[in-house]
Amino acid sequence: MECRKGCGMCCIEPSIVQPLPGMPAGKKAGEHCVNLDLSDYTCKIWGQPEYPDFCRIFKPEPEFCGSTRTEAEQILRFLESSTRPDGRSGRV
């Protein structure tokens, strides 16, 4: 599956605990990554050496992305909240 143009939900919904360029403490679930270009919802550092491992490992798949941006948001939000050890959403 190719990454959906104008989506960017993988740069918003998941929490990321490792440092990211511009976000040394990582990011909370639901928080926009500072590297997300909001004009077209693409990553400004994709393919660069500083592109985080978490992002490099994540691959667009129908199970995560659904068929629309809204579905991707719902799926990734559910996965984020259901995999947290404390059972809370962790959203900002």
PLY file of the C-alpha trace (Angstrom):
ply
format ascii 1.0
element vertex 92
property float x
property float y
property float z
element edge 91
property int vertex1
property int vertex2
end_header
0.00 0.00 0.00
1.25 3.47 -0.86
1.02 6.23 1.71
-2.24 8.17 1.22
-1.70 11.77 0.08
-3.02 14.33 2.55
-3.29 11.88 5.46
-0.42 12.23 7.93
-2.27 10.39 10.69
0.81 8.29 11.48
2.51 11.61 12.35
-0.33 12.62 14.67
-2.08 9.73 16.40
0.69 7.47 17.78
2.74 8.47 20.78
6.48 8.25 20.16
8.74 7.89 23.18
12.07 8.19 21.39
13.52 11.64 20.66
12.51 13.13 17.32
14.19 16.01 15.49
12.68 19.10 17.09
10.96 17.01 19.79
13.65 15.73 22.17
11.09 14.20 24.53
9.17 12.45 21.75
5.49 13.23 21.21
2.18 12.44 22.86
-0.65 10.66 21.12
-2.74 13.10 19.12
0.04 15.68 19.00
1.25 16.81 15.58
4.89 15.99 14.97
6.81 19.21 14.34
8.21 17.57 11.22
4.76 17.20 9.67
4.20 19.71 6.87
0.63 20.85 7.49
0.23 22.19 3.97
0.13 18.66 2.51
0.51 16.35 5.53
3.86 14.94 4.47
6.98 14.49 6.56
9.61 17.19 6.08
12.43 14.78 7.06
11.26 11.60 5.32
14.22 9.74 3.87
16.75 11.89 5.72
19.35 10.36 8.08
17.54 11.87 11.10
14.24 10.19 10.13
13.30 8.29 13.34
13.41 4.51 13.56
9.81 4.43 14.81
8.69 6.15 11.62
11.01 4.12 9.40
9.52 0.87 10.73
5.88 1.96 10.35
4.58 0.91 6.94
1.21 1.92 5.49
-1.11 -1.07 5.61
-4.90 -1.28 5.30
-5.05 -2.61 8.89
-3.61 0.69 10.14
-4.66 3.17 7.48
-8.13 2.02 6.49
-9.42 3.48 3.26
-9.71 7.15 4.29
-7.90 9.66 6.50
-10.79 9.49 8.99
-10.52 5.70 9.17
-6.76 5.98 9.73
-7.40 8.40 12.59
-9.94 6.08 14.21
-7.81 2.94 13.80
-4.57 4.51 15.03
-6.35 6.19 17.97
-7.87 2.85 18.96
-4.54 1.03 18.65
-2.77 3.72 20.68
-5.28 3.57 23.53
-5.59 -0.22 23.52
-1.84 -0.82 23.69
-1.01 1.58 26.52
-0.06 -0.33 29.68
-2.10 2.01 31.90
-5.19 1.78 29.67
-5.44 5.56 29.28
-5.50 7.33 25.94
-2.33 9.38 26.46
-3.75 12.05 24.15
-2.89 15.71 24.54
0 1
1 2
2 3
3 4
4 5
5 6
6 7
7 8
8 9
9 10
10 11
11 12
12 13
13 14
14 15
15 16
16 17
17 18
18 19
19 20
20 21
21 22
22 23
23 24
24 25
25 26
26 27
27 28
28 29
29 30
30 31
31 32
32 33
33 34
34 35
35 36
36 37
37 38
38 39
39 40
40 41
41 42
42 43
43 44
44 45
45 46
46 47
47 48
48 49
49 50
50 51
51 52
52 53
53 54
54 55
55 56
56 57
57 58
58 59
59 60
60 61
61 62
62 63
63 64
64 65
65 66
66 67
67 68
68 69
69 70
70 71
71 72
72 73
73 74
74 75
75 76
76 77
77 78
78 79
79 80
80 81
81 82
82 83
83 84
84 85
85 86
86 87
87 88
88 89
89 90
90 91
